[in-house]
Amino acid sequence: MLTTPLQPVPAWAGAGNRASPDRATAAAASFVRTVISQSPHQQRLGAAAAPFPRPRGASTAARERRDARHDERRLAATRRRSGRAGCATRGTSVAHAGVAGQGAASPSRSSHPRARSTPPAARSSRGGGTPPAGAAVRRRHQMRESPMHILHLVAIALLLVGAALGTWGVRNYRRLDRRYADATARWVKGSATVVEARILERERTDSNDNSYTYYEPRLRYHYAVEGVAHEGQRVALCGVPHFNSPGPAEDWLGRHGAGAQIDLWYDPAQPGDSAPVLDRPSLFAALITVVAGVFMIGVGAMMLAAPL
């Protein structure tokens, strides 16, 4: 609502000037502009609403300043994300000071009639090729997460291998124990003829890198059950015996020379299944296998639980 009092209409715009419609219209328009310009709202606007002459080349200079300010803000945001906000270079400081001085002497961006926004792709290409902040953050996350992923995979592999090893050790021992119990209860004793016997010399290295030699026997024999010939190569029922010194190995080889008669146990339901010695399964070997599996499971669980 206008609070400025209306001024009287000039005498030349009254009834005596009806013969000059153009002059009367111009006088009315001048009167309306005078009243509007005296309103409090228009007075507060002041020079901000008044047009100003645009200097030559002002649009290009404004765009360059706007692009420079945008590049400065983007560079500062990237440094803040990477924790290097205080490491501004000398060139960046000089460019920022120049942009601030030009901004103080130039008209504001919102008041310029021909100021247009520049696409982000064009700003990044003119701003010196600064990489997007999102890509740098993704690369840093990938570099940090790669070792984490590798350790997690190793831990999961240890868990799986340890579980499989421990399960196999328990099941293998139970299977051999059942086989030994069945053999002692049902198998029949017979005789066989040795066809070939020999000793294999092998080397083994312990955890301290100390190597030692052991001797492993090999045997091949023939036997017949109800007129049917069979051949066997098993030395013992549940395992392969070995000798830690050459003396016992030579004694065994002397007792099992070619053509010698030896005792034999075979399954009457399956005569082809036989063994010269009925030995019990090794509980120590089963325990070693289970302990190794449990150890691998523990290491894998600690790697998964440890903060990376």
KATANOR-V529114 format. One record per residue. N is the residue number from 1. RES is the residue in one small letter. NEAR is the number of other ideal C-beta (glycine too) atoms within 8 Angstrom. Layout:
n=(N/N)
res=(RES/RES)
near=(NEAR/NEAR)
This chain:
n=(1/2/3/4/5/6/7/8/9/10/11/12/13/14/15/16/17/18/19/20/21/22/23/24/25/26/27/28/29/30/31/32/33/34/35/36/37/38/39/40/41/42/43/44/45/46/47/48/49/50/51/52/53/54/55/56/57/58/59/60/61/62/63/64/65/66/67/68/69/70/71/72/73/74/75/76/77/78/79/80/81/82/83/84/85/86/87/88/89/90/91/92/93/94/95/96/97/98/99/100/101/102/103/104/105/106/107/108/109/110/111/112/113/114/115/116/117/118/119/120/121/122/123/124/125/126/127/128/129/130/131/132/133/134/135/136/137/138/139/140/141/142/143/144/145/146/147/148/149/150/151/152/153/154/155/156/157/158/159/160/161/162/163/164/165/166/167/168/169/170/171/172/173/174/175/176/177/178/179/180/181/182/183/184/185/186/187/188/189/190/191/192/193/194/195/196/197/198/199/200/201/202/203/204/205/206/207/208/209/210/211/212/213/214/215/216/217/218/219/220/221/222/223/224/225/226/227/228/229/230/231/232/233/234/235/236/237/238/239/240/241/242/243/244/245/246/247/248/249/250/251/252/253/254/255/256/257/258/259/260/261/262/263/264/265/266/267/268/269/270/271/272/273/274/275/276/277/278/279/280/281/282/283/284/285/286/287/288/289/290/291/292/293/294/295/296/297/298/299/300/301/302/303/304/305/306/307/308)
res=(m/l/t/t/p/l/q/p/v/p/a/w/a/g/a/g/n/r/a/s/p/d/r/a/t/a/a/a/a/s/f/v/r/t/v/i/s/q/s/p/h/q/q/r/l/g/a/a/a/a/p/f/p/r/p/r/g/a/s/t/a/a/r/e/r/r/d/a/r/h/d/e/r/r/l/a/a/t/r/r/r/s/g/r/a/g/c/a/t/r/g/t/s/v/a/h/a/g/v/a/g/q/g/a/a/s/p/s/r/s/s/h/p/r/a/r/s/t/p/p/a/a/r/s/s/r/g/g/g/t/p/p/a/g/a/a/v/r/r/r/h/q/m/r/e/s/p/m/h/i/l/h/l/v/a/i/a/l/l/l/v/g/a/a/l/g/t/w/g/v/r/n/y/r/r/l/d/r/r/y/a/d/a/t/a/r/w/v/k/g/s/a/t/v/v/e/a/r/i/l/e/r/e/r/t/d/s/n/d/n/s/y/t/y/y/e/p/r/l/r/y/h/y/a/v/e/g/v/a/h/e/g/q/r/v/a/l/c/g/v/p/h/f/n/s/p/g/p/a/e/d/w/l/g/r/h/g/a/g/a/q/i/d/l/w/y/d/p/a/q/p/g/d/s/a/p/v/l/d/r/p/s/l/f/a/a/l/i/t/v/v/a/g/v/f/m/i/g/v/g/a/m/m/l/a/a/p/l)
near=(2/5/5/7/3/5/7/4/7/7/6/8/11/8/4/6/10/7/3/7/6/6/10/11/8/8/11/9/8/8/11/8/8/9/12/8/8/8/11/6/6/10/9/6/7/7/4/6/6/6/3/5/4/8/5/3/6/11/10/7/10/13/11/8/12/11/12/12/10/10/12/12/8/11/10/10/9/11/11/8/9/8/5/6/7/4/6/7/6/5/6/10/9/8/10/9/8/9/12/8/8/10/9/6/5/9/7/5/7/5/7/12/5/6/10/5/3/10/6/6/6/8/12/10/7/8/12/5/6/10/6/7/10/6/8/12/9/8/8/9/8/8/7/8/8/8/8/9/8/8/10/10/8/10/13/10/9/13/13/8/10/17/10/9/12/14/9/9/14/10/8/10/12/8/8/11/10/8/10/14/8/9/13/7/6/8/12/8/6/11/8/14/11/15/8/8/11/7/12/8/6/9/8/8/6/8/3/4/6/6/8/8/8/10/15/11/16/11/12/10/14/9/15/8/10/5/4/7/6/12/9/12/8/9/11/12/12/10/10/6/10/9/14/7/7/7/7/10/12/9/8/11/12/7/8/11/9/7/5/9/6/12/8/14/13/15/11/8/4/5/11/7/6/15/13/13/8/10/10/6/12/8/7/6/10/13/9/9/13/11/8/11/16/10/9/13/13/9/11/15/10/8/12/10/5/6/2/5)
